[in-house]
Amino acid sequence: MKVEIGRSLLQERMREASVSLEELAMQLRYKPERLADYIEGKRIMPLKTAVSIARTLGCTAEALYEWVPAD
């Protein structure tokens, strides 16, 4: 089944893991602004980034976005 990327769930996953934007950025050595862009939907996470974030937060890369069935 084909899917499209929906909204980012990064902020929700961070909340569940009790991790702030600044803490996550520091752990991954990413700029907080870049993570904020992912949260706000201004950028889509590359797969490598999504896997790194997911492993840090204790979830799957798929759990970082809503997935919408495509026509």
DRENTORKE-960717 format. One record per atom (N, C-alpha, C): atom name; z, y, x; residue number from 1; residue in one letter. Coordinates in steps of 0.02 Angstrom, whole numbers. Each point is the difference from the previous one (the first is absolute). Layout:
# DRENTORKE-960717
{atomo:CA pz:Z py:Y px:X num:NUM residuo:A}
...
This chain:
# DRENTORKE-960717
{atomo:N pz:0 py:-59 px:42 num:1 residuo:M}
{atomo:CA pz:0 py:59 px:-42 num:1 residuo:M}
{atomo:C pz:0 py:62 px:44 num:1 residuo:M}
{atomo:N pz:-42 py:46 px:-17 num:2 residuo:K}
{atomo:CA pz:-7 py:63 px:37 num:2 residuo:K}
{atomo:C pz:53 py:49 px:-24 num:2 residuo:K}
{atomo:N pz:30 py:37 px:47 num:3 residuo:V}
{atomo:CA pz:52 py:49 px:-17 num:3 residuo:V}
{atomo:C pz:-13 py:66 px:35 num:3 residuo:V}
{atomo:N pz:29 py:53 px:-27 num:4 residuo:E}
{atomo:CA pz:-1 py:66 px:29 num:4 residuo:E}
{atomo:C pz:72 py:18 px:18 num:4 residuo:E}
{atomo:N pz:8 py:42 px:51 num:5 residuo:I}
{atomo:CA pz:67 py:23 px:18 num:5 residuo:I}
{atomo:C pz:22 py:53 px:-49 num:5 residuo:I}
{atomo:N pz:60 py:-9 px:-27 num:6 residuo:G}
{atomo:CA pz:29 py:48 px:-45 num:6 residuo:G}
{atomo:C pz:46 py:47 px:38 num:6 residuo:G}
{atomo:N pz:53 py:22 px:-32 num:7 residuo:R}
{atomo:CA pz:44 py:48 px:33 num:7 residuo:R}
{atomo:C pz:44 py:-34 px:52 num:7 residuo:R}
{atomo:N pz:22 py:39 px:47 num:8 residuo:S}
{atomo:CA pz:44 py:-24 px:53 num:8 residuo:S}
{atomo:C pz:69 py:-15 px:-28 num:8 residuo:S}
{atomo:N pz:28 py:-56 px:22 num:9 residuo:L}
{atomo:CA pz:69 py:-18 px:-18 num:9 residuo:L}
{atomo:C pz:46 py:5 px:60 num:9 residuo:L}
{atomo:N pz:-23 py:33 px:52 num:10 residuo:L}
{atomo:CA pz:38 py:5 px:62 num:10 residuo:L}
{atomo:C pz:69 py:31 px:-11 num:10 residuo:L}
{atomo:N pz:2 py:54 px:-38 num:11 residuo:Q}
{atomo:CA pz:65 py:33 px:-12 num:11 residuo:Q}
{atomo:C pz:49 py:-47 px:-35 num:11 residuo:Q}
{atomo:N pz:-24 py:-39 px:-48 num:12 residuo:E}
{atomo:CA pz:43 py:-48 px:-35 num:12 residuo:E}
{atomo:C pz:25 py:-53 px:47 num:12 residuo:E}
{atomo:N pz:-44 py:-26 px:43 num:13 residuo:R}
{atomo:CA pz:21 py:-52 px:49 num:13 residuo:R}
{atomo:C pz:50 py:28 px:50 num:13 residuo:R}
{atomo:N pz:-9 py:63 px:20 num:14 residuo:M}
{atomo:CA pz:47 py:33 px:45 num:14 residuo:M}
{atomo:C pz:68 py:6 px:-33 num:14 residuo:M}
{atomo:N pz:1 py:19 px:-63 num:15 residuo:R}
{atomo:CA pz:62 py:8 px:-38 num:15 residuo:R}
{atomo:C pz:36 py:-68 px:-5 num:15 residuo:R}
{atomo:N pz:-38 py:-52 px:-15 num:16 residuo:E}
{atomo:CA pz:29 py:-68 px:-5 num:16 residuo:E}
{atomo:C pz:31 py:-22 px:66 num:16 residuo:E}
{atomo:N pz:-31 py:20 px:55 num:17 residuo:A}
{atomo:CA pz:24 py:-19 px:67 num:17 residuo:A}
{atomo:C pz:52 py:49 px:27 num:17 residuo:A}
{atomo:N pz:15 py:52 px:-38 num:18 residuo:S}
{atomo:CA pz:47 py:53 px:21 num:18 residuo:S}
{atomo:C pz:-21 py:31 px:67 num:18 residuo:S}
{atomo:N pz:-64 py:16 px:5 num:19 residuo:V}
{atomo:CA pz:-27 py:30 px:61 num:19 residuo:V}
{atomo:C pz:-32 py:67 px:-17 num:19 residuo:V}
{atomo:N pz:18 py:52 px:37 num:20 residuo:S}
{atomo:CA pz:-29 py:66 px:-11 num:20 residuo:S}
{atomo:C pz:-68 py:5 px:34 num:20 residuo:S}
{atomo:N pz:-37 py:51 px:-19 num:21 residuo:L}
{atomo:CA pz:-65 py:13 px:31 num:21 residuo:L}
{atomo:C pz:8 py:9 px:75 num:21 residuo:L}
{atomo:N pz:50 py:38 px:20 num:22 residuo:E}
{atomo:CA pz:11 py:14 px:71 num:22 residuo:E}
{atomo:C pz:19 py:-63 px:38 num:22 residuo:E}
{atomo:N pz:42 py:-42 px:-30 num:23 residuo:E}
{atomo:CA pz:21 py:-63 px:32 num:23 residuo:E}
{atomo:C pz:-60 py:-46 px:9 num:23 residuo:E}
{atomo:N pz:-41 py:-7 px:-52 num:24 residuo:L}
{atomo:CA pz:-58 py:-43 px:5 num:24 residuo:L}
{atomo:C pz:-49 py:25 px:52 num:24 residuo:L}
{atomo:N pz:-11 py:65 px:1 num:25 residuo:A}
{atomo:CA pz:-45 py:30 px:49 num:25 residuo:A}
{atomo:C pz:25 py:-13 px:71 num:25 residuo:A}
{atomo:N pz:65 py:7 px:9 num:26 residuo:M}
{atomo:CA pz:28 py:-11 px:67 num:26 residuo:M}
{atomo:C pz:-6 py:-73 px:21 num:26 residuo:M}
{atomo:N pz:14 py:-46 px:-46 num:27 residuo:Q}
{atomo:CA pz:-4 py:-71 px:16 num:27 residuo:Q}
{atomo:C pz:-71 py:-21 px:19 num:27 residuo:Q}
{atomo:N pz:-49 py:28 px:-35 num:28 residuo:L}
{atomo:CA pz:-69 py:-19 px:11 num:28 residuo:L}
{atomo:C pz:-37 py:44 px:49 num:28 residuo:L}
{atomo:N pz:33 py:56 px:19 num:29 residuo:R}
{atomo:CA pz:-31 py:49 px:44 num:29 residuo:R}
{atomo:C pz:-63 py:31 px:-31 num:29 residuo:R}
{atomo:N pz:6 py:14 px:-65 num:30 residuo:Y}
{atomo:CA pz:-52 py:35 px:-37 num:30 residuo:Y}
{atomo:C pz:26 py:70 px:-16 num:30 residuo:Y}
{atomo:N pz:-45 py:46 px:-11 num:31 residuo:K}
{atomo:CA pz:21 py:67 px:-21 num:31 residuo:K}
{atomo:C pz:22 py:-3 px:-73 num:31 residuo:K}
{atomo:N pz:55 py:32 px:-17 num:32 residuo:P}
{atomo:CA pz:22 py:1 px:-70 num:32 residuo:P}
{atomo:C pz:-53 py:28 px:-47 num:32 residuo:P}
{atomo:N pz:-39 py:47 px:25 num:33 residuo:E}
{atomo:CA pz:-53 py:29 px:-41 num:33 residuo:E}
{atomo:C pz:-52 py:-52 px:-20 num:33 residuo:E}
{atomo:N pz:-15 py:-46 px:45 num:34 residuo:R}
{atomo:CA pz:-48 py:-53 px:-15 num:34 residuo:R}
{atomo:C pz:27 py:-46 px:-55 num:34 residuo:R}
{atomo:N pz:63 py:-18 px:6 num:35 residuo:L}
{atomo:CA pz:31 py:-42 px:-51 num:35 residuo:L}
{atomo:C pz:2 py:36 px:-67 num:35 residuo:L}
{atomo:N pz:14 py:65 px:1 num:36 residuo:A}
{atomo:CA pz:-1 py:40 px:-61 num:36 residuo:A}
{atomo:C pz:-69 py:0 px:-32 num:36 residuo:A}
{atomo:N pz:-52 py:2 px:41 num:37 residuo:D}
{atomo:CA pz:-69 py:-3 px:-25 num:37 residuo:D}
{atomo:C pz:-12 py:-67 px:-36 num:37 residuo:D}
{atomo:N pz:26 py:-54 px:26 num:38 residuo:Y}
{atomo:CA pz:-6 py:-65 px:-34 num:38 residuo:Y}
{atomo:C pz:37 py:0 px:-66 num:38 residuo:Y}
{atomo:N pz:60 py:28 px:-1 num:39 residuo:I}
{atomo:CA pz:40 py:3 px:-61 num:39 residuo:I}
{atomo:C pz:-36 py:42 px:-54 num:39 residuo:I}
{atomo:N pz:-28 py:56 px:20 num:40 residuo:E}
{atomo:CA pz:-32 py:46 px:-47 num:40 residuo:E}
{atomo:C pz:-71 py:-20 px:-18 num:40 residuo:E}
{atomo:N pz:-25 py:-54 px:31 num:41 residuo:G}
{atomo:CA pz:-68 py:-23 px:-16 num:41 residuo:G}
{atomo:C pz:-55 py:40 px:33 num:41 residuo:G}
{atomo:N pz:18 py:41 px:49 num:42 residuo:K}
{atomo:CA pz:-51 py:39 px:36 num:42 residuo:K}
{atomo:C pz:-39 py:-43 px:49 num:42 residuo:K}
{atomo:N pz:31 py:-54 px:21 num:43 residuo:R}
{atomo:CA pz:-32 py:-48 px:46 num:43 residuo:R}
{atomo:C pz:16 py:-70 px:-23 num:43 residuo:R}
{atomo:N pz:-45 py:-47 px:15 num:44 residuo:I}
{atomo:CA pz:11 py:-71 px:-12 num:44 residuo:I}
{atomo:C pz:22 py:-31 px:66 num:44 residuo:I}
{atomo:N pz:52 py:-41 px:-2 num:45 residuo:M}
{atomo:CA pz:24 py:-32 px:62 num:45 residuo:M}
{atomo:C pz:-51 py:-51 px:25 num:45 residuo:M}
{atomo:N pz:-17 py:4 px:64 num:46 residuo:P}
{atomo:CA pz:-39 py:-55 px:30 num:46 residuo:P}
{atomo:C pz:41 py:-64 px:-3 num:46 residuo:P}
{atomo:N pz:-33 py:-57 px:-1 num:47 residuo:L}
{atomo:CA pz:36 py:-64 px:-6 num:47 residuo:L}
{atomo:C pz:53 py:-9 px:53 num:47 residuo:L}
{atomo:N pz:-16 py:16 px:62 num:48 residuo:K}
{atomo:CA pz:48 py:-7 px:55 num:48 residuo:K}
{atomo:C pz:63 py:42 px:-13 num:48 residuo:K}
{atomo:N pz:-9 py:60 px:-24 num:49 residuo:T}
{atomo:CA pz:56 py:44 px:-16 num:49 residuo:T}
{atomo:C pz:40 py:-28 px:-58 num:49 residuo:T}
{atomo:N pz:-34 py:-23 px:-52 num:50 residuo:A}
{atomo:CA pz:34 py:-27 px:-59 num:50 residuo:A}
{atomo:C pz:42 py:-61 px:20 num:50 residuo:A}
{atomo:N pz:-26 py:-43 px:42 num:51 residuo:V}
{atomo:CA pz:38 py:-59 px:21 num:51 residuo:V}
{atomo:C pz:61 py:21 px:41 num:51 residuo:V}
{atomo:N pz:-8 py:48 px:44 num:52 residuo:S}
{atomo:CA pz:57 py:24 px:40 num:52 residuo:S}
{atomo:C pz:54 py:31 px:-44 num:52 residuo:S}
{atomo:N pz:-20 py:40 px:-48 num:53 residuo:I}
{atomo:CA pz:48 py:31 px:-46 num:53 residuo:I}
{atomo:C pz:34 py:-54 px:-41 num:53 residuo:I}
{atomo:N pz:-39 py:-46 px:-27 num:54 residuo:A}
{atomo:CA pz:28 py:-53 px:-43 num:54 residuo:A}
{atomo:C pz:50 py:-42 px:39 num:54 residuo:A}
{atomo:N pz:-15 py:-19 px:60 num:55 residuo:R}
{atomo:CA pz:47 py:-40 px:40 num:55 residuo:R}
{atomo:C pz:64 py:38 px:14 num:55 residuo:R}
{atomo:N pz:-6 py:65 px:11 num:56 residuo:T}
{atomo:CA pz:58 py:41 px:13 num:56 residuo:T}
{atomo:C pz:44 py:6 px:-63 num:56 residuo:T}
{atomo:N pz:-32 py:4 px:-58 num:57 residuo:L}
{atomo:CA pz:37 py:8 px:-63 num:57 residuo:L}
{atomo:C pz:19 py:-66 px:-32 num:57 residuo:L}
{atomo:N pz:-25 py:-56 px:27 num:58 residuo:G}
{atomo:CA pz:18 py:-66 px:-28 num:58 residuo:G}
{atomo:C pz:-37 py:-17 px:-64 num:58 residuo:G}
{atomo:N pz:-64 py:22 px:-4 num:59 residuo:C}
{atomo:CA pz:-41 py:-17 px:-58 num:59 residuo:C}
{atomo:C pz:-69 py:-22 px:24 num:59 residuo:C}
{atomo:N pz:-46 py:-10 px:-45 num:60 residuo:T}
{atomo:CA pz:-68 py:-17 px:19 num:60 residuo:T}
{atomo:C pz:-43 py:63 px:0 num:60 residuo:T}
{atomo:N pz:-56 py:-3 px:35 num:61 residuo:A}
{atomo:CA pz:-46 py:57 px:0 num:61 residuo:A}
{atomo:C pz:-26 py:13 px:-70 num:61 residuo:A}
{atomo:N pz:-11 py:-53 px:-39 num:62 residuo:E}
{atomo:CA pz:-23 py:8 px:-69 num:62 residuo:E}
{atomo:C pz:49 py:40 px:-43 num:62 residuo:E}
{atomo:N pz:64 py:-4 px:16 num:63 residuo:A}
{atomo:CA pz:52 py:34 px:-39 num:63 residuo:A}
{atomo:C pz:2 py:75 px:12 num:63 residuo:A}
{atomo:N pz:-41 py:25 px:45 num:64 residuo:L}
{atomo:CA pz:0 py:71 px:16 num:64 residuo:L}
{atomo:C pz:-46 py:41 px:-46 num:64 residuo:L}
{atomo:N pz:-40 py:-35 px:-42 num:65 residuo:Y}
{atomo:CA pz:-45 py:34 px:-46 num:65 residuo:Y}
{atomo:C pz:-1 py:-36 px:-67 num:65 residuo:Y}
{atomo:N pz:-19 py:37 px:-52 num:66 residuo:E}
{atomo:CA pz:-17 py:-31 px:-63 num:66 residuo:E}
{atomo:C pz:-72 py:-25 px:7 num:66 residuo:E}
{atomo:N pz:-15 py:-55 px:-32 num:67 residuo:W}
{atomo:CA pz:-67 py:-29 px:4 num:67 residuo:W}
{atomo:C pz:-30 py:-2 px:-71 num:67 residuo:W}
{atomo:N pz:-59 py:30 px:-6 num:68 residuo:V}
{atomo:CA pz:-32 py:8 px:-65 num:68 residuo:V}
{atomo:C pz:-63 py:-44 px:-2 num:68 residuo:V}
{atomo:N pz:-7 py:-42 px:-51 num:69 residuo:P}
{atomo:CA pz:-61 py:-41 px:-5 num:69 residuo:P}
{atomo:C pz:-62 py:45 px:-2 num:69 residuo:P}
{atomo:N pz:-51 py:-20 px:38 num:70 residuo:A}
{atomo:CA pz:-63 py:38 px:1 num:70 residuo:A}
{atomo:C pz:-49 py:-32 px:-48 num:70 residuo:A}
{atomo:N pz:-44 py:40 px:-27 num:71 residuo:D}
{atomo:CA pz:-52 py:-26 px:-45 num:71 residuo:D}
{atomo:C pz:-57 py:-31 px:38 num:71 residuo:D}
